[in-house]
Amino acid sequence: MPAETLAPLMPVCDLHLDTVLEIQGGADLKGGNPEGHVDLARMREGGAGLLVFACFVPAVLPHGRVFREAMDLLDVIDRTCQRFPDDLMKVETAADAEAALTAGRIGILPAVENGHAIESDLAKLEPLRRRGVRYMTLTHARHLEWAASSGEAWTGSSGLTPFGRDVVHAMESLGVIVDVSHVHESTFWDVTRIARKPFIASHSCAAALCPLGRNLTDDQIKAVAASGGLVAVNFFPGFLDPGYFATGAGALEQLFADLERIESEYADDPVRKTAEVHESGRAMRESRGPARADLDLLVAHIRHIVDLVGDDHVGLGSDFDGVPDLPRDVPDCSAYPRILARLAHGGLSEHSVRKIAWGNFLRVLGANDA
């Protein structure tokens, strides 16, 4: 099935993009965004139907500041959708996403990356939900007071504190999907024991193919599927290729440390911060050369999950505009049709590819409506 026959037939849902940070840093989606991975023209070329804009808040921001940063990023999403009403439509539900698609517009759904955003205060969850947030990634690269992250060593028997368990319950009651990407395995298993609704890993890969703590083991993937949720595969070569960090790219921990340094130094200057993030990415790519990971390896991670738990529990979670490198033949969001075509050429039916591209997340979204 050629790519050109898939593109108009299958809208694409991408569960995790950091494009709101690019916009906050001055990117013009209409004029093109050559430093980033996403703009309006490439969204259309890629057949984007629903994009989840993740409002990432770094661990270096203190309580009293971090919740405000999340709200500021939600303001950026609102203004962006208002600026491009013919192209973009802010959505909150599966029905909204279908309505946007029917109207020829791209649905933009807000999420929050890093539970640090709530400042250890359950009362801050409801304002986020009122602003349209439909999932929250519990942690990022650092432990929280209430949840352990995969980004640091952890020896505790439980990844969630009693307050952390309260956060999960409160999220589910509000219709905010629990996202376990970035969490420590102990946190993950705590979530499985208390979650009552389908949960997701919005941008993670298969540890069986790339054994990092940031990725999910087969048992974890099975647990996500057992909840009715899904794993959306991340496009970052460091999570796809087990040799990536052994070939001159440094360690994953160093990558996160560099990001935190930039976030801390330029916290009050988003334009400079974005420029520094771009420069750091360029320097890293120049030092290591082209990524070995390619479209086939990305598809292999998707197929691994399909073979393990079926085609109802996998999707796309590119991390576009949030990673410093991409597979060599997946340069930006215009590449979605090539991914779908490769899945079809690899033996998946059109029905299966459509679920991966679009239907699976809408199902999970509906199952988490409050």
C-alpha positions in Angstrom: 0.0 0.0 0.0 1.9 3.1 -1.2 2.3 6.1 1.2 0.3 8.4 -1.1 -2.8 6.2 -0.7 -2.5 6.2 3.1 -2.0 9.9 3.6 -5.5 11.1 2.6 -7.2 8.1 4.2 -5.6 8.1 7.6 -5.5 11.1 9.9 -2.6 10.8 12.4 -2.8 11.3 16.1 0.6 12.0 17.8 0.4 11.8 21.6 3.4 13.9 22.5 4.9 17.0 21.0 6.9 19.8 22.7 6.0 22.3 20.0 4.4 24.7 22.5 7.9 25.4 23.8 9.0 26.3 20.3 6.1 28.7 20.0 6.8 30.2 23.4 10.4 30.7 22.1 9.3 32.6 19.0 8.6 30.0 16.4 6.2 31.0 13.7 4.1 28.0 12.6 2.7 29.9 9.6 6.0 31.2 8.3 7.7 27.9 8.8 9.9 26.6 11.7 13.1 25.4 10.2 14.8 25.0 13.6 12.0 22.7 14.8 10.1 19.7 13.6 6.6 21.1 13.3 4.8 23.9 11.5 1.5 24.2 9.7 2.7 23.2 6.3 4.4 20.1 7.6 1.4 19.2 9.8 -0.8 19.2 6.6 1.8 17.3 4.6 2.0 14.7 7.3 -1.8 14.2 7.6 -1.9 15.4 11.2 -5.3 15.1 12.7 -4.8 15.3 16.4 -1.6 16.6 18.1 -1.1 16.5 21.8 0.9 19.6 22.8 2.7 18.8 26.0 3.3 21.7 28.4 6.7 20.6 29.9 7.8 22.2 33.2 11.3 21.5 34.4 12.3 20.3 37.8 14.6 23.3 38.3 11.6 25.6 38.7 10.6 26.1 42.3 7.2 25.8 43.9 5.4 29.1 43.5 6.7 29.4 39.9 6.2 26.0 38.2 2.4 26.0 38.3 2.3 29.4 36.8 4.7 28.2 34.0 2.2 25.4 33.1 -0.6 27.9 33.0 1.5 30.3 30.8 2.1 27.4 28.3 -1.6 26.7 28.2 -2.1 30.3 27.4 0.3 29.8 24.5 -1.8 26.9 23.2 -5.0 29.0 23.4 -3.4 31.9 21.5 -2.0 29.7 18.9 -5.3 28.1 18.1 -7.0 31.5 18.1 -4.3 32.8 15.7 -4.8 30.0 13.2 -8.6 29.3 13.3 -8.7 27.8 9.8 -6.0 25.3 10.6 -6.1 24.5 14.3 -8.9 23.7 16.8 -8.3 23.2 20.6 -10.0 19.9 21.6 -10.7 18.0 24.8 -12.7 14.9 23.8 -12.7 12.3 21.1 -15.9 13.9 19.7 -14.1 17.2 19.5 -11.2 15.6 17.6 -13.6 14.0 15.1 -15.4 17.3 14.7 -12.1 19.1 14.0 -11.2 16.5 11.4 -14.6 16.9 9.7 -14.1 20.6 9.6 -10.7 20.2 8.0 -8.8 21.4 11.0 -6.1 19.9 13.2 -7.1 19.2 16.7 -4.7 20.4 19.4 -5.1 18.7 22.8 -3.2 20.1 25.9 -1.3 17.9 28.3 1.2 18.5 31.1 4.6 16.9 31.2 5.9 16.5 34.8 3.7 16.3 37.8 6.0 18.9 39.4 3.5 21.3 37.8 1.0 20.8 40.6 3.5 21.8 43.3 2.4 18.9 45.5 -1.1 20.4 45.8 -4.1 18.4 44.7 -6.1 21.6 44.3 -4.0 22.6 41.3 -5.2 19.6 39.3 -8.7 21.0 38.7 -7.6 24.3 37.2 -5.4 22.4 34.8 -8.3 20.2 33.8 -10.5 23.3 33.3 -7.9 24.6 30.8 -8.3 21.4 28.7 -5.5 19.2 30.0 -6.3 15.6 29.3 -3.1 13.8 30.5 -0.3 14.5 32.9 3.1 12.7 32.8 3.7 11.9 36.4 7.5 12.7 36.5 10.3 13.8 34.2 14.0 13.2 34.8 14.0 13.9 38.6 12.2 12.4 41.5 9.3 14.3 42.9 8.3 14.5 46.5 5.6 11.9 45.7 6.8 9.9 42.7 10.1 8.3 41.6 11.5 8.9 38.2 13.5 6.6 35.9 16.0 9.4 35.5 17.6 8.9 38.9 18.7 5.9 41.1 15.9 4.7 43.4 16.1 2.1 46.1 12.7 2.6 47.7 10.1 -0.3 47.7 7.4 2.0 46.5 7.6 4.6 43.8 4.4 6.5 44.8 3.9 8.0 48.3 0.5 8.0 49.8 0.1 11.5 48.4 1.2 10.2 45.0 -1.6 7.6 45.1 -4.0 10.5 45.9 -2.7 12.3 42.8 -3.5 9.3 40.6 -7.0 8.9 42.1 -7.7 12.6 41.7 -6.5 12.6 38.1 -8.8 9.8 37.2 -11.8 11.4 38.9 -11.2 14.6 36.8 -10.6 12.9 33.5 -6.9 13.5 33.4 -5.2 10.4 31.9 -2.3 9.0 33.9 0.9 9.0 31.8 3.7 6.7 33.0 6.5 7.7 30.5 9.6 8.8 32.5 8.5 7.1 35.7 10.6 4.6 37.7 9.5 1.0 37.4 8.5 1.0 41.0 6.2 4.0 40.3 4.8 2.2 37.3 3.8 -0.9 39.2 2.3 1.2 42.0 0.1 2.9 39.3 -1.0 -0.5 38.0 -2.2 -1.5 41.4 -4.4 1.5 41.9 -5.5 2.7 38.4 -9.1 2.2 37.6 -9.0 3.6 34.1 -6.8 3.0 31.1 -3.4 4.7 31.4 -0.8 5.5 28.8 2.9 5.8 28.1 2.7 8.8 25.9 6.3 8.7 24.5 8.2 5.5 25.3 9.8 2.6 23.5 10.3 -1.1 24.0 13.1 -2.1 26.4 13.3 -5.5 24.7 14.8 -3.7 21.6 16.6 -0.9 23.5 17.2 -1.7 27.2 17.1 1.6 29.0 15.2 2.4 32.2 13.4 5.1 30.3 11.8 2.3 28.1 9.1 -0.2 29.0 9.8 -3.9 29.6 7.5 -6.5 28.0 5.8 -7.0 31.3 5.1 -3.3 31.6 3.7 -3.1 28.1 1.4 -6.0 28.9 0.3 -4.1 32.1 -0.5 -1.0 30.1 -2.5 -3.1 27.6 -4.3 -4.9 30.5 -5.5 -1.5 31.7 -7.0 -0.8 28.3 -4.3 1.8 27.6 -1.6 2.2 25.0 2.1 2.8 24.5 2.9 5.6 22.1 6.4 5.0 20.6 9.0 7.7 20.9 11.0 8.7 17.8 14.2 9.7 19.6 17.1 7.5 18.4 18.5 7.2 21.9 15.3 5.3 22.9 15.2 3.2 19.7 18.8 2.1 19.2 20.8 0.4 22.0 24.0 1.6 20.5 23.1 5.3 20.3 24.7 6.4 23.6 27.7 4.2 23.0 28.7 6.0 19.8 29.8 9.5 21.0 26.4 10.9 22.1 27.3 10.8 25.8 24.8 9.5 28.4 21.1 10.0 28.7 21.7 11.5 32.1 24.0 14.1 30.6 21.4 15.0 28.0 18.9 15.7 30.7 21.5 17.5 32.8 22.3 19.8 29.8 18.6 20.5 29.4 18.2 21.4 33.1 21.2 23.7 33.0 19.6 25.6 30.0 16.2 25.6 31.7 17.7 27.1 34.9 20.0 29.6 33.3 17.3 31.0 30.9 14.1 30.4 32.8 13.1 34.0 32.3 14.0 34.3 28.6 12.2 31.7 26.6 13.5 33.0 23.3 17.1 32.6 24.4 16.3 29.3 26.1 14.9 27.9 22.9 18.0 29.1 20.9 20.3 27.4 23.5 18.4 24.2 23.3 18.7 24.2 19.5 22.4 25.0 19.7 23.0 22.2 22.2 21.2 19.7 19.9 23.3 20.9 16.9 26.5 20.4 18.9 25.5 16.9 20.0 24.6 15.8 16.4 27.8 17.2 15.0 29.9 15.4 17.7 28.3 12.0 17.0 27.4 12.1 13.3 24.1 10.8 11.7 22.0 8.6 13.9 22.0 4.9 13.0 18.4 4.6 13.9 16.0 4.7 10.9 12.4 4.3 9.9 12.7 0.5 10.0 13.9 0.5 13.6 11.1 2.9 14.6 8.6 0.5 13.0 10.3 -2.4 14.7 9.4 -1.0 18.1 5.8 -0.5 17.0 5.6 -4.0 15.6 7.1 -5.4 18.8 4.3 -4.0 20.8 1.7 -5.1 18.3 3.1 -8.7 18.3 3.2 -8.6 22.1 -0.2 -7.2 23.0 -2.1 -6.6 19.8 -2.9 -3.5 17.6 -5.3 -1.9 20.2 -2.5 -0.8 22.5 0.1 1.1 20.5 0.3 4.6 18.9 2.7 7.3 17.9 4.3 9.6 20.5 7.1 11.3 18.5 8.5 13.8 21.1 8.9 16.2 18.1 10.4 19.5 19.2 11.5 17.9 22.4 14.4 15.7 21.3 17.8 16.7 19.9 17.9 14.0 17.2 15.6 11.9 15.0 16.0 8.8 12.8 17.8 9.7 9.7 14.7 9.3 7.4 12.2 10.8 9.8 13.1 14.4 9.8 9.9 16.0 11.0 6.1 15.6 11.2 5.8 15.4 7.4 7.0 11.8 7.8 3.9 10.3 9.4 2.6 8.8 6.1 5.9 7.0 5.5 5.6 5.4 8.9 2.1 4.2 8.2 3.0 3.0 4.8 6.0 1.0 6.2 3.6 -0.6 8.7 1.2 -1.5 5.9 4.0 -2.9 3.7 5.2 -4.9 6.7 1.9 -6.8 6.8 -0.4 -4.9 9.0 -4.0 -4.4 7.6 -5.4 -1.0 6.8 -7.7 -1.5 9.8 -4.7 -2.1 12.1 -2.8 0.8 10.8 -5.8 3.1 11.2 -6.1 2.1 14.9 -2.4 2.8 15.5 -2.6 6.1 13.6 -5.9 7.4 15.0 -8.4 5.2 16.8 -6.5 3.8 19.7 -5.9 7.1 21.5 -9.5 8.4 20.9 -10.7 5.2 22.5 -8.5 5.7 25.6 -9.5 9.4 25.7 -13.2 8.5 25.8 -12.6 5.9 28.5 -11.1 8.6 30.7 -13.9 11.1 30.4 -14.9 12.3 33.8 
